[in-house]
Amino acid sequence: MKEPAVSADPTQVLAFETDCHIFSGCGFPAPGLHSFLFEPLWGDADSNLYFNKPMLLALLGSIIIVGFFWAAFRKPKIVPGKLQMVAETGYDFIRRGIVYETIGKREGEKYVPLVVSLFFFVWMMNLWSIIPVAQFPVTAIIAYPAVLAIIVYILWVSLTFKRHGFVGAFKNFTGYDKSLGPVLPLAMTIEFFSNLLVRPFTHAVRLFANMFAGHTLLLLFTIASWYLLNGIGFAYAGVSFVMTIVMTAFELFIQALQAYVFVLLTCTYIQGALAKHH
């Protein structure tokens, strides 16, 4: 069997790095976990002190977001220019469409900066998947959604204790309702583990799993388009290429949707911590 030519890193096989095609005696270089592993750009992976491509994209994404809003609002005008108008539209959509609708205007105003930051950061990290050269969603690495979910989790728990005290927070976390009678202990146990353990886990995994699956599908069709470029396979390569375009468009929608869902859940948790009755 003909072995595909790979880069210096044997764990990564990309479509443009191989001369492997159908009918040429080699197997299909399918994407897998190796597609999410990157060699350090700086440092040593063995020492756990290094800087790789996803870290670079996260840093660049943060700089782009901060730079965009700084440029838009550094000299705000009563009649906004194009850049200020776009920034105001995005900011106002999150503030009115998510924060105010979920938490309320009076309670939610102080959390608008956090929610706006989370939305645009998550969206930018997702968008890297379809940007040439970058072509990787940072949120497909579980560490990034996990850290964001932990930040929301800490805020939610601390707000609950601050607003309701220890006893009130305990009732909040356990869904205490004495009208449940004999099943109350079981219901409280389930609610306790659901709220304090399962909730932050699903908050992170929902974002991670969607970006991981979406990137895998894009890789699959992209590599297939290249692999099928041989003989009669050219016809199938065209179909695969069309699917690549379709999946890219679909990913654009999913990337924005996942950012929206992440901050919507964040606002829901905050609203639950601030509510007077549970």
Secondary structure, DSSP 8 states (H G I E B T S, - for coil): -------SSTT---GGG----TTTT-------GGGG----SEEEGGGTEEE-HHHHHHHHHHHHHHHHHHHHHSS--SS--HHHHHHHHHHHHHIIIIIIHHT-HHHHGGGHHHHHHHHHHHHHHHHGGGSTTT---GGGSTHHHHHHHHHHHHHHHHHHHHHHHHHHHHHHHHT--GGGGGGHHHHHHHHHHIIIIIHHHHHHHHHHHHHHHHHHHHHHHHHHHHHT-STTHHHHHHHHHHHHHHHHHHHHHHHHHHHHHHHHHHHHHHHHHH-S--
